[in-house]
Amino acid sequence: MAIKKIISAGHPALKKRNQRIIDFSLISLKNLIQNLTDTMHDADLIGIAAPQIGVNASVFITEPRNTKSRKLGKTDKMRVYINPKIIAVSKKKNIIYEGCGSLSGIFGPVSRPTEIEIEAYDQRGKKFRLRCDGILARVIQHELDHLSGVEFIAKVADYRKIITAEHYRKNIKNSKLQKINSLNKIIQLTVE
C-alpha cells in the first residue's frame, strides 16, 4: 500500500479517541494494516499504532525483530491487534529503555509489568488471547498506550536518564540488563 508519515508527539491525532472496529471485512481496515506494516518496516520500528499515522482506529501491530535499535535473541512474527484490551498483568515489573517513532531520537527507562495477557481480534475478526513477557509484552503495552492517547515519555521512570538514540545504541542496547528484560516467552491461548 503506502509508507505513511509518522505523526510527532504533540499532534492532536495522538490524543483523540480511537474508534472500535466493527466490520472486519472493510477494505479500509486491510489497507490500514498494510500501511502500518509498510510504515513500521520503513521506520525500523517493532510496533506501531494507527493514531501514529493519523488514523484514529483501535488497531496496532507488533513485530519484535532485530533492528538498528533492538538486538533480540528471540524474535516474533508480525501480529495484528484490533480492539485490544489487557486482561491480566503481573505484579512483577522491570525497566527497559523505550523509544518511539513519534518521539524520534530519544530513549528513556520505563517500568512496566513483566508479563501480560491481552485479548484482541486479528485481521479476520477472530478473537484471540496471548500471554507473553519480554519485549513483546513491552511493545504491546507501549502501543496500547498510544490507543489511550499516552506517549511513553509520560511513563519514564527517571527523566535524568533520558538519552539520545545514538547514546542508546552505543551504550544501552546491548547491555546485559536490557537483553535479559527483553527475552520473550509467548503463549497463544485459544478463545471460544
C-alpha positions as semicolon CSV with decimal commas, in nm:
position;residue;x (nm);y (nm);z (nm)
1;M;0,000;0,000;0,000
2;A;0,194;0,303;0,127
3;I;0,451;0,427;0,370
4;K;0,286;0,697;0,582
5;K;0,438;0,987;0,770
6;I;0,461;0,911;1,142
7;I;0,296;1,185;1,345
8;S;0,518;1,356;1,601
9;A;0,437;1,396;1,971
10;G;0,208;1,690;2,036
11;H;-0,011;1,630;1,729
12;P;-0,383;1,624;1,821
13;A;-0,440;1,290;1,641
14;L;-0,229;1,120;1,910
15;K;-0,477;1,235;2,177
16;K;-0,810;1,172;2,000
17;R;-1,048;0,892;2,092
18;N;-0,989;0,584;1,877
19;Q;-1,288;0,410;1,723
20;R;-1,350;0,039;1,776
21;I;-1,358;-0,173;1,463
22;I;-1,698;-0,332;1,397
23;D;-1,674;-0,452;1,036
24;F;-1,361;-0,663;0,979
25;S;-1,433;-0,703;0,607
26;L;-1,377;-0,337;0,518
27;I;-1,108;-0,276;0,258
28;S;-1,007;0,033;0,459
29;L;-0,909;-0,197;0,751
30;K;-0,698;-0,415;0,522
31;N;-0,536;-0,100;0,379
32;L;-0,471;0,037;0,728
33;I;-0,296;-0,285;0,837
34;Q;-0,081;-0,283;0,523
35;N;0,004;0,086;0,570
36;L;0,100;0,021;0,933
37;T;0,320;-0,271;0,825
38;D;0,491;-0,076;0,547
39;T;0,547;0,226;0,773
40;M;0,675;0,016;1,065
41;H;0,928;-0,159;0,839
42;D;1,038;0,164;0,669
43;A;1,091;0,338;1,006
44;D;1,271;0,031;1,151
45;L;1,020;0,001;1,439
46;I;0,897;-0,310;1,621
47;G;0,542;-0,183;1,672
48;I;0,313;0,096;1,556
49;A;-0,042;0,210;1,634
50;A;-0,298;0,354;1,393
51;P;-0,304;0,700;1,557
52;Q;0,067;0,735;1,477
53;I;-0,021;0,756;1,108
54;G;-0,324;0,979;1,167
55;V;-0,595;0,710;1,173
56;N;-0,798;0,708;1,492
57;A;-0,887;0,340;1,498
58;S;-0,831;0,086;1,774
59;V;-0,560;-0,104;1,585
60;F;-0,190;-0,168;1,632
61;I;0,069;-0,417;1,509
62;T;0,383;-0,566;1,660
63;E;0,684;-0,744;1,516
64;P;0,973;-0,777;1,761
65;R;1,276;-0,837;1,541
66;N;1,632;-0,720;1,510
67;T;1,651;-0,354;1,413
68;K;1,905;-0,075;1,439
69;S;1,783;-0,013;1,795
70;R;1,698;-0,368;1,908
71;K;1,919;-0,675;1,909
72;L;1,689;-0,957;2,015
73;G;1,779;-1,318;2,075
74;K;1,424;-1,437;2,004
75;T;1,203;-1,258;1,753
76;D;0,829;-1,286;1,690
77;K;0,606;-1,284;1,385
78;M;0,403;-0,981;1,282
79;R;0,079;-0,968;1,480
80;V;-0,232;-0,752;1,439
81;Y;-0,435;-0,638;1,743
82;I;-0,782;-0,493;1,684
83;N;-0,995;-0,361;1,973
84;P;-0,731;-0,486;2,219
85;K;-0,755;-0,493;2,596
86;I;-0,516;-0,619;2,860
87;I;-0,694;-0,864;3,087
88;A;-0,409;-0,951;3,324
89;V;-0,070;-0,814;3,429
90;S;0,199;-0,949;3,656
91;K;0,282;-0,778;3,983
92;K;0,647;-0,804;3,889
93;K;0,779;-0,514;3,682
94;N;1,103;-0,442;3,502
95;I;1,268;-0,147;3,333
96;I;1,358;-0,138;2,965
97;Y;1,470;0,164;2,768
98;E;1,196;0,253;2,521
99;G;1,190;0,471;2,213
100;C;0,907;0,571;1,982
101;G;0,857;0,664;1,619
102;S;0,654;0,966;1,733
103;L;0,938;1,084;1,960
104;S;1,224;1,012;1,725
105;G;1,575;1,038;1,858
106;I;1,523;0,979;2,232
107;F;1,506;0,680;2,464
108;G;1,413;0,657;2,830
109;P;1,377;0,393;3,104
110;V;1,016;0,282;3,152
111;S;0,888;0,046;3,422
112;R;0,607;-0,184;3,311
113;P;0,460;-0,519;3,419
114;T;0,688;-0,801;3,309
115;E;0,409;-1,031;3,187
116;I;0,069;-0,953;3,039
117;E;-0,231;-1,128;2,891
118;I;-0,409;-0,947;2,609
119;E;-0,735;-1,015;2,432
120;A;-0,791;-0,877;2,081
121;Y;-0,916;-0,958;1,735
122;D;-0,695;-1,042;1,439
123;Q;-0,743;-0,902;1,088
124;R;-1,000;-1,173;1,008
125;G;-1,214;-1,080;1,308
126;K;-1,112;-1,384;1,511
127;K;-1,077;-1,320;1,884
128;F;-0,756;-1,439;2,046
129;R;-0,570;-1,423;2,375
130;L;-0,198;-1,402;2,410
131;R;0,014;-1,431;2,724
132;C;0,368;-1,300;2,692
133;D;0,658;-1,130;2,862
134;G;0,981;-0,965;2,749
135;I;0,994;-0,726;2,457
136;L;0,659;-0,840;2,313
137;A;0,476;-0,756;2,638
138;R;0,661;-0,425;2,640
139;V;0,567;-0,335;2,281
140;I;0,202;-0,433;2,335
141;Q;0,178;-0,207;2,641
142;H;0,353;0,077;2,457
143;E;0,119;0,055;2,155
144;L;-0,190;0,014;2,374
145;D;-0,086;0,338;2,545
146;H;-0,099;0,507;2,203
147;L;-0,461;0,394;2,171
148;S;-0,527;0,569;2,504
149;G;-0,350;0,889;2,399
150;V;-0,044;0,827;2,617
151;E;0,312;0,866;2,490
152;F;0,593;0,669;2,654
153;I;0,769;0,984;2,771
154;A;0,489;1,027;3,030
155;K;0,594;0,694;3,186
156;V;0,970;0,745;3,201
157;A;1,092;0,627;3,542
158;D;1,373;0,883;3,574
159;Y;1,382;1,185;3,343
160;R;1,751;1,238;3,422
161;K;1,819;0,914;3,232
162;I;1,661;1,021;2,900
163;I;1,924;0,976;2,630
164;T;1,970;1,022;2,258
165;A;1,917;0,733;2,018
166;E;2,287;0,739;1,936
167;H;2,385;0,702;2,304
168;Y;2,123;0,428;2,349
169;R;2,252;0,228;2,052
170;K;2,611;0,265;2,162
171;N;2,577;0,203;2,538
172;I;2,241;0,054;2,636
173;K;2,104;-0,159;2,350
174;N;2,350;-0,445;2,406
175;S;2,368;-0,418;2,784
176;K;2,308;-0,736;2,983
177;L;2,008;-0,591;3,171
178;Q;1,839;-0,464;2,852
179;K;1,883;-0,805;2,688
180;I;1,759;-1,004;2,990
181;N;1,449;-0,787;3,028
182;S;1,376;-0,821;2,654
183;L;1,363;-1,204;2,636
184;N;1,026;-1,338;2,517
185;K;0,802;-1,617;2,630
186;I;0,486;-1,624;2,417
187;I;0,181;-1,841;2,475
188;Q;-0,106;-1,825;2,228
189;L;-0,427;-1,901;2,415
190;T;-0,740;-2,028;2,247
191;V;-1,062;-1,834;2,276
192;E;-1,416;-1,968;2,246
